[in-house]
């Protein structure tokens, strides 16, 4: 049994090595194919100066997330360039931009989620801002990853809902969320991201995650309202490939080892289930 666990851990390590080659989308797809669950820490540059994460990185931190997602719905005093530079200086974890305004793009990062808010009907976030930043991205070295972005009702108006000027998909409408995710895949988008929004009262419903995970092909990212290790486990088991945690880790980066451990266990169990099918 120990040899089997060692082999599984080798697969996980090899998958982590692949991401350092610069092919982040390939890595995400590879991890999904193997049944591996990933942790992304969402960092808002507006809050980074009061964020004790650097202290964690400077310490004897052995457990790090699989990805840093950097960005926010609103950028006021935060410094995107400085935030990314610090993360790159203190760790080798890939930094993926999760941009709101076009000002949230920096060449220091490794990749960018090229978001289209397909759950809403705001043309500016469907295609307008994408056209504006396309020339900049064309000249950059960033890996640009086309991402279908769906906002999900979360119990209160979040910053993401307000800034996007769009109505989120109702939490009890899994069929509508599934149709929207299918549309994103048919339009050629590489990832599907369901977000309840930063500081959400309620997370994306588990039933919705299960439905979309079973009936779509894209790697599935879930974020918003994930405040505990237990909930992260439930979301991983429901079918999420990448679990995004922000506010909870801002308050206590020591949650990262616990989250990594529970996702590792979920990955091993998921790999066993996949093996049983063949």
N, C-alpha and C positions, 0 to 999 in steps of 0.2 A: 504493500500500500504506500509506503514511504517513497519507493521508487516512482510510483505513479504520480504522487504529489510533486516530486522533484521535477518530473518531466513537464507537468502542467505549469510549474513556476518558471521553467525554462522557456516555455511558449510565451508566457506573459512578459518575461524579460526581453525576449527577442522582439516582441511586438513594440516594446518601449524603445528599443534600439532603432527600429525602422523609422520612428518619427523624427529622430535626429538627422536622418538623411535628407530632410527637407520636403518630404512628401507626406504632408499631414493628412490630406484626404485619403491617400492610399492606406495610411496607418489606421484611420478611423474605420475604413471599410474592412481592413484586415482583422481588426479587433472584433468587429461585429460578426464576421464570418466564423471566427473562432469561438464566439460566445462570451467574449470578455466585456466586462463592464468598466466604464471609465468615469473618473471624477474631474470635473472642470471647476475651478474656483473663479467666480466672477468678481472682478475688481473694478470699482467705480473710481476713476481718477479724482472726482470731486471729494471723495472721502479718504483718499490714500494718505494724505498728510497726517491724519489722525488714526491711521490704520497701523496696528502693531505687527503686521505681517512680516516686515523686514526683520524685526527682532527674532521672530520665529526662524526665518531663513538664516540669520546670522548665528543662531544657536546650533545645537547638534541635531537638527531636524533630519531624520532619515526617511520619513514618509512625506513625499511631495505629491501634489496632484498630477494627473496626466497632462492637463492643459491649464494655462491661465487664459481666461477670456477677459479682455480689458475693454471697457466702454460703459456707457450709460445713456439713458434717455435724454439727459440734460447735462451739459458740460458748462460749468460756470468758472469756479476758481481752480478746479483740478488741472493738473498739468499732464497731458497725455504723454509727451515725449519723455519727461522725467520719470513717470511711472513705469513705462516700458523699459527704459534704460536701467532702472534699479532692479527690476525683475530679472533682466538679462544678466546683470552683474552678479546677482546673488544665487542664481540657479540656472540649470540647463533645461528647465521645463519650457516647452514651446509656448510662445505668446501669440494668441489669436485675437485679433481685433473684433470686437462685437459692437460695431459703430452705431451711433445715433446720428448726429450731424456730420457733415463731411469733414469738419475740423478735427474729427477723432481719428484721422488716418495718419500714421507715422511709418516711415520706412524701417524703423528699428525693429518692428514686429516680424514674426515669421509668416503669418497668414492673416487673411481677413475673411470673415463671413459676409458674403455679398448678399445681404438680406433683401427680400421682397416681401412686404407685409400683405400676403395674399388672403388673409382672413378679413381684411378691411376693404373699403372702397375709396380710400384716399389715394388719388392718382400720383401724388407727390412721393408717397412711400411704396407705391407699386412699381413705378418706373422713373419718376422725375428726378429724384436725387441720384439714382443709379446712373442716369445719363450724365449728370453733372460731374460725378467723380470718375467716370470711365476713362477719360484721357489721363488723369493722374495715375490710375491703377495700371494703365497700359505701359507707362514709363517706369513703373516701380518694379522691385524684385519680390514683392509680396506674392504668396500663393493665394489666389482669389478663389474662394469656394462658394459656389451658388447655393443659396439656402432659402428654402421656403419657410417663412416666419409666420406663425399663427399665434395670436393673442387669445387667451382663454379667460372667460369670466372667473373672477377670483374673490368675490365677496365685497370688494370695495374698488373705488376708482384708484388705479395705480398711476405712477408717473408715466409708465409706458403707454397706458390707455389715453391719458390726458395729452401727452405730447404728440401721439400719433393721430389724434382727432378721429379715432375710429371706434366702432363698437366691437367688443370682443365676442368670440363665439360662445354662446351660452354653455355653461358647464354640463347641462343635461342633454346636449345635442351632439352625441358622439357620431351620429350619422353624418351631420354637417361637417364636423371636423375631419372625418374620414374622406368625404368627398373633396374637401379642400386639399387634404394631403395628397390624394390621388392626382388632383389637378396640378399640384406642384411637381409631382414626378413626371407627368405627361409633358410639362413645359421644360423638362430637362434639368430640374434642380437636383443637386447632389445630396443635400441633407434636408431633414425636416425638423424644425425646432418649434415645440409647443411651450409657450411661456405664459405663466399666470401673472408675471410682472414682479419687479423687486418690491419686497415688503408686503406681498399678497397675504390676505387673511386665509385663503384656501389655495391648496396646490392643484395642479391639473388632476382631474379625477382619474383614479386607477382604472376604472372601466373604459374610459376614453383611451388611455395609454395601451391597455390590452388590445382593444379593437384595432387601433392604428398599427400597433406592432405586428399583429397577426396578418394584416391584410395589405401592408405596404412593404416595399423593398429597401427604401432608404434607411441609413442609420438615423435613429430617433433620439433627439436631444430634448430633455425635459428640464425646465427651470421655473423658479418662482415659488415662494412659500415653503421651501424645504428647510425645516429648522432642526431636524433631529436625525440621528443615525438610523433609528427605527423606520422613519418615513422614507429615508433614502433607500433602505433595503426593500421596502414595499414597492417603491417606484421602479427599482431595478428588476425585481421579480416580475412586475407587471409587463416589462418589455422595453424599458428605456435602455439605450446603449450608452448615452452620456448623461450623467446627472450633474446639473449645474447648481452650485451652492454659493451664495454671496453673503448676505447679511449675517447669517449664523457664524460663518468663519471670520468675518470682519470683527465680530465680538470676541471670538475665541478660536485662533488658528489651531489650537491643540485638538480640535475636532477632526483635523485632517487624518491623523493616524487611525482613528476609530472608523472614519468613513472609508478609508482605503482598505482596512481589514474586512469590513462587512461586504464591500464590493468584490474583494478577492474571493470570499466565500461564495458569494452569488455567482461569480464567474466560474468557479470550479463546478458548482452544482449545475449551472447552465451547460457547461461543456459535457458533463456526464449525460444530461438529457439529450443533447444533440448526438452524442455517440450512440445512444440507445436506438435512435431512429434509423441508423444505418447498419 
